[in-house]
């Protein structure tokens, strides 16, 4: 293993963390701007100097979406309106058309599509409802009769050798989902940027619904994506080059949403301009993608159309992560209860399993990442494997000699390297690919180590506020230009302030230079999000002597109480540099612009 160490650490470069009463608004001239609440002068100076300020948006912990007035969830004070007519009309519906306004007549095309989808779905779900009732009876019978005798009396559900085994698979799936949700905090389970628009899909953890927010207009779409099958959302991905198609991974499988803007449904769309969702109503329908069965396992009663060529496997259905190819041609899903991947050809509607990493939850897929050129795919698993796939013949190479599982990784824009981190470790590694696709000739390189340290947040005065930063790295994100790498820290580091994000300058070319004298990552600064509001006060000294001792030490030990990042990533389209998006544990989403000249524009 090679090593390309940074020339200096955050502490050696004198980079100090921001005070916990402040929030980061952006980066300008390689310097992060941190402002306190009410610092209008500082904000004005930042904007006048060319900075861009974005408002925070808020997602509350609790929402009521059925038949009651909706709470405000955005900075623009836009309510999420949903009438009782928008409810799921049938509990077993696998496809739903929602978002019709009662005071505006639908077009004939929209009405026809709605009725056709409802009739088709009702017909396809009759067999499923029968199988559900039969399975309940079989489960009850097996609680007091031997399984063979119960099946003789009540009949065997097609594809299920034993209801007890199906129940065991259900318990395994529930446990895997519980462990995955335990790793995240706050009301937001995941966020997904549209690849071509300033549109965010935000999944709400408590209600398992998806909100859509347009950053360019600072408006929320009035419709909410929700379905009875969409439970336990773990990941989302927009399909590139396909308008508004959103894949939502959850415990029941992959819910594929197709969204039609109102202007298209009503025939008023501009032929020379791509339609926008805006704040108005839109039409949406959902289909549940089919999974191929795993060899040697027992299938659960299908929740898919009975005419499907492949049967639905309950254990294979729990999705942990999703990723679309950048062309939008295929979709890859990882699962919570086994390490196999499922690849869908979106145009043909066919699914192919990739069976390499184990058939139990101990090898569950943690993350999937497709290279920008669509020639490679990286998957990480709970058994500690990092697997590199080439997408021409789907052969792979695995690295499994790590002490723990890979917690996060991110591709470089040139598809030549992958930055990643390992659990309970402060090191940042890179997987460097030295040959052209489809070669799997690659090498793991230690790039840098974030050394935990205590640093003062202010340079003025004798009584310095100090914060301990660093610890094991939890997640990473690299901007589309490949110039800013952001890392978060794990909550196992009890002594560190894990609410901070550390930012590096990136020079991926250094990974491919002989000698390793150049630094691939250089410390740049920290990002801090909004606080909880009312912060806990420091404990008061119990006596005058204790107070004098505290002052003489010229230090203050700061309580760690600020919200931690539950998700972060970059907007795929930001012309002025990079736009970091962070979902915090308090339900706020902040946008931190990092302004710099594009590497590609500087070389021209």
Order of alpha helices (4+ residues) and beta strands (2+ residues): beta-beta-beta-alpha-beta-alpha-alpha-alpha-alpha-beta-beta-beta-beta-beta-beta-beta-alpha-beta-alpha-beta-beta-beta-beta-beta-beta-beta-beta-beta-beta-beta-beta-beta-beta-beta-beta-beta-beta-alpha-beta-beta-beta-beta-alpha
